[in-house]
Structure formats: structure tokens, C-alpha cells
């Protein structure tokens, strides 16, 4: 019988990462992404790992983090989509919240509307705030609407009617009158919550991106034959590919969420459940804070678009290994956010790129060894990297090494700011957390970032270069469900509340049952969104059935978050229920142990003595390393800066500390 294998795949802007786990152990692979057809890089990795026979035999299970929805949203490349709203509300998405990005700029530049006005249609439907129908669509109105849509020839339709979360009759009627071949997204299904603008934007994004995601997953599934395929959602849990194709808006942080799933499991294993995570890839860097569990938000953004569906609370900046360095009009050195991506990539990749990047700067400084092979197979072109950095050094009047150091320092400053956004600016002291870094480029910068933040404990997990791909396998199968109630907490009937939760639970269990999950496998976590009466923003509070305890918890949370509490009634806005089933992989696989091997030595810029370079797979448990040193592996490199020390634990993770920190 063919041995079954689990495969985690993380498609990034520059690299596609693979982690294969079976009874014989763990194998890693990394290759350049193919942005125009992401499935080609995935098929390449499957072949390189020798898994083609398992695809044929149905002995492979894949969990995939996809950037198709993210890239299409950021590049504005969704499909032609018709938006349907109530009479008088066709321009809802264009008007938005009427907020300015720059508060005191009274003449802000005009923003392009998310969709043209000729694709915005209105219907004579109206429901009041209690869900009572005031005006309903009839057959003739539905037929006229169908004719309008046929004339516009869209690829998708987004339906967003007022108070549809209370009464979805007309939304369902509109969907029923449309051709089955047309991708249709209903607000009452995508986000059954109040706030018509945020609900409408989520619904439109789902329709605008849905056909692209669905087509991609169908192409991938066809190439994989009988192979089960699950997809990571933005909330840190997975869903099967057929459901993911209908819920593109839930995949906008699909890749980065995998890293947080792995970090959460790592924290539980090593007793570090308060983590600040730093994921630096080729295109961007993602930072997040785990305080016992992954934090979710319904106030996220992707580019200019608000995304109100649950997603991991993460801050992303355009600073990765491929971030391009340049000289601005004032003669100053800048880094990012533009990236060299996978094609042509940094100059040091030898694929025709000639603009200096952070990766090229690290090559010049010697922190990426000359004999390093990215992903185990791609050689670095040191001369090309040197030439790219030299093109900036001359106009700056600096040496090539000084210019490379400046590029790295600027990139570090961008990342430190991002780390402070999710820690200091939210009332958390970074010194109280362990800094966990992963991603292909994270280890090269982690010591400098920890020094700037005052972090005493740094963790570089084993397999950190492909940590997000590993996290795909460690993420639970999940459904996040919600419903708006919007009533004073003091007037709520607890029995009615339990009935609402029971309805959500039934929906979630049916969805997970379709994926083969038994009811006894499901963990259920209920929570509520609360605010003071008159507030527009909420805090999410765990709910255990005690309304008074819930209110007290909210007061404490408001005090911690905003520095004060109010003597006002508490309002319950939304109910939320998370249903999770066991992940494909239950624990992080240990790194193979080895006896200590002597290091190689090489010269680095600004370091007087030769610096040891250790192959990570040859490090032994409890081995101690002293910086400066390089710790190299096929998918990542860690720069142990002068003054820093590293210890290898029993599971192969690196624990970095600075005696003076």
C-alpha cells in the first residue's frame, strides 16, 4: 500500500514553499513562484519532491495557502461585477464612510470608485430595522432586473440589501432569478452583520475576486486528480477547495495565516504562549501578536478596501528580501515598498534583475554565503548583487559595503515600526513577549530588530524558512460564523441568545460534516462583540453563558485598550461562533539530531575575524553558539550578530539571547 503523505504549500509573491510530511519524516522544497499561473510552481514542487505517484494513487493530502485573491485585490484585477442595492443606495460603495486618510488635508486627492456607476443597479426592496418587509420584489421586477444584468454581461453579481442579515428573502429571490453560470455573492451569506457599507464591500470583494479564485482552484484540482485539497482561510483555519472557491473574501490573508498557525503550535510546545511573530519573505513582512491565541479582527484592510470578515490581526508592510533600494529626488536612500518579486527578482538571483534589493545587500555583506543555494538549488550571483549595490554607492558617495549596510538598516527600521504598531501602540511591552521570526529572510534581521525592541527572548523555529507552509498542516479545519443582534445587554433574554448560538452551531456543523468531520471532533468557541451605547466600534469578548461576567470582562478590556471605562449601558452587537476540528498534522515535527560538526569560516563586511558558518541540520541538541556566526539551511539563513548567543533545544529550535538585553 502506498504510504500517505501530507503536503503544505504556501504560495508567496516571490517563492512557493513546500513541506511534505509522512511516516519517513519531513522534506522541504522552495522554488520561485509563477504569478501568472500559480499552479505551475505547485506542480513543479510536487514533482521535485517525488510525489507524482502519490497524486496518481490518491495518497496525498494538500493544504494550500493561496495569494490569488490577495494579488488580484492589490493589483485591481478582479472581474466585471454588477452591484445590486436598494433604491437610492447604488453609490454606497463609492461614498463609503466619507473619511479622509489625512485628517487635516482639506483637499485630498480624489479616489477612484471601486466600480463604475453603470454597473450599480437598484431594486425596489425595503426591510425595516426589525426585519419586517416594507416593500418586496415581484416577478416582473425580477425579470426586468435579469434583463438589465444580461445586457451588462458581467462575470459576477454582488447583492447587498439593507437589513438582509435580518430578512434575506429578496436577496435569495434575486439570486434565484440569475443564471446558474453567473458567480453570485449575497451579503446575507457572506457577512450577515450590520453596517451596510462594510457588508457591501465584503460582498462585492467576494464577487469581484471569486471567479478568479474559483477558476484557479478548479485548474489546480484538475491537475491533482483525486488529491484532497484544502485551503487556508484568513482566520487561521482551513476549508475544502470547493467552499474556498465561493468565499474568496475569506482568503485575503491565506498565506500569512499559516505562519501564525505554526507559531501558535510552537508556543504551546515550548511554553512560550506570548509571542510577537515576524514573517519576512521576498515581497513583504508580516507581524502579529499572539497572546495565548491568534487574535482576529473584523476591521482589517487589503490595500484601500476594508475587509470586515474575520481575519488574523496582522500588520503588513512592503519590506521583504526583494524590496528595491533607490535614491529619491532629494538624494536620500530609500527601500521599498516596490519589490523585484520572483521575476526578475533580486540581482543576485541571476535572472536579469539589475536593481539593488535587501537580498543583494545581504549578499554583499556576506550574510548570505557565496556558496548558499536558495531552496537548496538556486545559486547566488555575488558579482551581480555587488554591481547592483555599487550603482547606488557611487551617487551616494559611499563604499559598496556602507551602502549595503544602509539598505539593511533602513529595511530594519521599517520592520521595527511595524512591530511597534502591533505591540507598543496597543499597550503591550515587547520585553514581555518572545520574538519569533520565520520566513526565508527573517533570520537575517532578527537580532537587530530584537535589540531595537528590547526583546530578551528570540526564537528561530526549525523549518522557519517554510514555516507558513508547515502551518498549513497545523491549522484546524474551521468555520467562523456571526450574526448581528444589536440590543442592550441588560434587556437580552439568555434563552433567545442560546437559540441564536444553536442556529449558528447547526450551520457550522453541517459545513464541517460535509468535509468528513464528526460532531464529537469539533471544538466550539462562542464570543460576543460589545460596546458602550452610542459607540461605533466593538471589543470581542469570550461568552460562557453568564451575561454579567461578560459585561465585567468588557469593562476591563475597554480599560486596558483605551485607558478608561464609561458609566454607560453595554450594547451587544454581534454573536460569533468559531467551530474547529483537528488539523491534518497535530504537532511540529522534530528536527533530526546530529553530533556537533566543525563549522566553515568566511569573511564578512565590518567583521575583523573570520566568521563561523554552521549547517543547521548538523547542530546538536543543547549546542551553544556565540555570535558573530551564520547558521545556514536550505530554505533560510540566520545571522547571529556580535554579542548574541544561540542555544539549540531538543526539538531543534534556536533560542537567541543577548546578555545585555
C-alpha positions, 0 to 999 in steps of 0.5 A, a space after each residue: 500500500 502506498 504510504 500517505 503523505 501530507 503536503 503544505 504549500 504556501 504560495 508567496 509573491 516571490 517563492 512557493 514553499 513546500 513541506 511534505 510530511 509522512 511516516 519517513 519524516 519531513 522534506 522541504 522544497 522552495 522554488 520561485 513562484 509563477 504569478 501568472 499561473 500559480 499552479 505551475 510552481 505547485 506542480 513543479 514542487 510536487 514533482 521535485 519532491 517525488 510525489 507524482 505517484 502519490 497524486 496518481 494513487 490518491 495518497 496525498 493530502 494538500 493544504 494550500 495557502 493561496 495569494 490569488 485573491 490577495 494579488 488580484 485585490 492589490 493589483 485591481 484585477 478582479 472581474 466585471 461585477 454588477 452591484 445590486 442595492 436598494 433604491 437610492 443606495 447604488 453609490 454606497 460603495 463609492 461614498 463609503 464612510 466619507 473619511 479622509 486618510 489625512 485628517 487635516 488635508 482639506 483637499 485630498 486627492 480624489 479616489 477612484 470608485 471601486 466600480 463604475 456607476 453603470 454597473 450599480 443597479 437598484 431594486 425596489 426592496 425595503 426591510 425595516 430595522 426589525 426585519 419586517 418587509 416594507 416593500 418586496 420584489 415581484 416577478 416582473 421586477 425580477 425579470 426586468 432586473 435579469 434583463 438589465 444584468 444580461 445586457 451588462 454581461 458581467 462575470 459576477 453579481 454582488 447583492 447587498 440589501 439593507 437589513 438582509 442579515 435580518 430578512 434575506 428573502 429578496 436577496 435569495 429571490 434575486 439570486 434565484 432569478 440569475 443564471 446558474 453560470 453567473 458567480 453570485 455573492 449575497 451579503 446575507 451569506 457572506 457577512 450577515 452583520 450590520 453596517 451596510 457599507 462594510 457588508 457591501 464591500 465584503 460582498 462585492 470583494 467576494 464577487 469581484 475576486 471569486 471567479 478568479 479564485 474559483 477558476 484557479 482552484 478548479 485548474 489546480 484540482 484538475 491537475 491533482 486528480 483525486 488529491 484532497 485539497 484544502 485551503 487556508 482561510 484568513 482566520 487561521 483555519 482551513 476549508 475544502 477547495 470547493 467552499 474556498 472557491 465561493 468565499 474568496 473574501 475569506 482568503 485575503 490573508 491565506 498565506 500569512 495565516 499559516 505562519 501564525 498557525 505554526 507559531 501558535 503550535 510552537 508556543 504551546 510546545 515550548 511554553 512560550 504562549 506570548 509571542 510577537 511573530 515576524 514573517 519576512 519573505 521576498 515581497 513583504 513582512 508580516 507581524 502579529 501578536 499572539 497572546 495565548 491565541 491568534 487574535 482576529 479582527 473584523 476591521 482589517 484592510 487589503 490595500 484601500 478596501 476594508 475587509 470586515 470578515 474575520 481575519 488574523 490581526 496582522 500588520 503588513 508592510 512592503 519590506 521583504 528580501 526583494 524590496 528595491 533600494 533607490 535614491 529619491 529626488 532629494 538624494 536620500 536612500 530609500 527601500 521599498 515598498 516596490 519589490 523585484 518579486 520572483 521575476 526578475 527578482 533580486 540581482 543576485 538571483 541571476 535572472 536579469 534583475 539589475 536593481 539593488 534589493 535587501 537580498 543583494 545587500 545581504 549578499 554583499 555583506 556576506 550574510 548570505 554565503 557565496 556558496 548558499 543555494 536558495 531552496 537548496 538549488 538556486 545559486 547566488 550571483 555575488 558579482 551581480 548583487 555587488 554591481 547592483 549595490 555599487 550603482 547606488 554607492 557611487 551617487 551616494 558617495 559611499 563604499 559598496 559595503 556602507 551602502 549595503 549596510 544602509 539598505 539593511 538598516 533602513 529595511 530594519 527600521 521599517 520592520 521595527 515600526 511595524 512591530 511597534 504598531 502591533 505591540 507598543 501602540 496597543 499597550 503591550 511591552 515587547 520585553 514581555 513577549 518572545 520574538 519569533 521570526 520565520 520566513 526565508 529572510 527573517 533570520 537575517 534581521 532578527 537580532 537587530 530588530 530584537 535589540 531595537 525592541 528590547 526583546 530578551 527572548 528570540 526564537 528561530 523555529 526549525 523549518 522557519 524558512 517554510 514555516 507558513 507552509 508547515 502551518 498549513 498542516 497545523 491549522 484546524 479545519 474551521 468555520 467562523 460564523 456571526 450574526 448581528 443582534 444589536 440590543 442592550 445587554 441588560 434587556 437580552 433574554 439568555 434563552 433567545 441568545 442560546 437559540 441564536 448560538 444553536 442556529 449558528 452551531 447547526 450551520 457550522 456543523 453541517 459545513 464541517 460534516 460535509 468535509 468528513 468531520 464528526 460532531 464529537 471532533 469539533 471544538 466550539 468557541 462562542 464570543 460576543 462583540 460589545 460596546 458602550 451605547 452610542 459607540 461605533 466600534 466593538 471589543 470581542 469578548 469570550 461568552 460562557 453563558 453568564 451575561 454579567 461576567 461578560 459585561 465585567 470582562 468588557 469593562 476591563 478590556 475597554 480599560 486596558 485598550 483605551 485607558 478608561 471605562 464609561 458609566 454607560 449601558 453595554 450594547 451587544 452587537 454581534 454573536 460569533 461562533 468559531 467551530 474547529 476540528 483537528 488539523 491534518 498534522 497535530 504537532 511540529 515535527 522534530 528536527 533530526 539530531 546530529 553530533 556537533 560538526 566543525 563549522 566553515 569560516 568566511 569573511 564578512 563586511 565590518 567583521 575583523 575575524 573570520 566568521 563561523 558558518 554552521 549547517 543547521 541540520 548538523 547542530 546538536 541538541 543543547 549546542 551553544 553558539 556565540 555570535 558573530 556566526 551564520 547558521 545556514 539551511 536550505 530554505 533560510 539563513 540566520 545571522 547571529 550578530 556580535 554579542 548574541 548567543 544561540 542555544 539549540 533545544 531538543 526539538 531543534 529550535 534556536 533560542 537567541 539571547 543577548 546578555 545585555 538585553 
